[in-house]
Amino acid sequence: MFDGEIFVDPKYQKQEIGVQLIITLFTKAIKKYKVTIFETSTFSNIKFPLNWYNSIEIKSNRELVFILGDLKKVLKK
């Protein structure tokens, strides 16, 4: 799955809403489309959302950051 971004209004962040949305998104993607990898991009010099993605096992590499994660590992986290 590529670029399945979610956005949570800042006044509702840090309430696990993003986690619940990502769980729903990944669970449906696995079930309906047999998706196994998630890829998206973000900036390497801005902490959020990169640090959030890293905390749920979606990792980065190099200057232009493309992040991906094994959906089953993400859902276990």
N, C-alpha and C positions, 0 to 999 in steps of 0.2 A: 504494500500500500504506500503510495507516495503523496506527501503533502496533505495529510488529514488533520490540519490544524484545528484547534479549538481555542476559543477566547472566552475568558470570564471577566466580567466587569470588575475593575479594581476594588470596588466596595464589597464584593463578595469573594474575593480571593482569600486564601489561607483558611478555607472552610471545607476543604476536600471536594469541592464541586468539580474542579478540573480532573481530579483522580477518578471520580465517578463517571464523568463524561468520557474519559479515555478508556475506562474499563468497558463501558457500553459500546463505544466505537470499535475497539479491538475485538471484543467478544462477537459482535455481529459480523465484522469483517472475516474473522476466522470461520464462523459457522456458515455464512452465506457464500463467501468467495474463496475459502481455503487459504486466506492470506497468512503468510508466515513472518514477513519482515515489514517494518514501518520505516519509511525514510522521509525526512523533511530537511529544511535548512534554516539556519538562524545565524546571527552574527557571533563571532568568537570573542569579541571585546565587550559584550553586554551580558551581565550575569544572568538576568532573567529574560527569557525562559530557559536558557541553556542549563543552568544549575538545576532547575526543576526536572528537565528531561534526564539529566545524568542521575538524579536521585531515584528515578524509576527504571534504571537500567538501559536507557537509550543514550548511547555514547557518541562522542565527537572525535574527529581527527582533522588535522591540518588547519590552514588559514581560513579557507572557505569551508564552513562546517556543514557537512551533510550528516545528519544523525539517523540512526536506525536501531532497531531493537527487535529481538525475538519476542513476538507477542505473548507467547506462553510464559516466558520469564517475566515480562512486564506485568502480566496479570497475577502471577504468583507474588510479586513484590507488593 
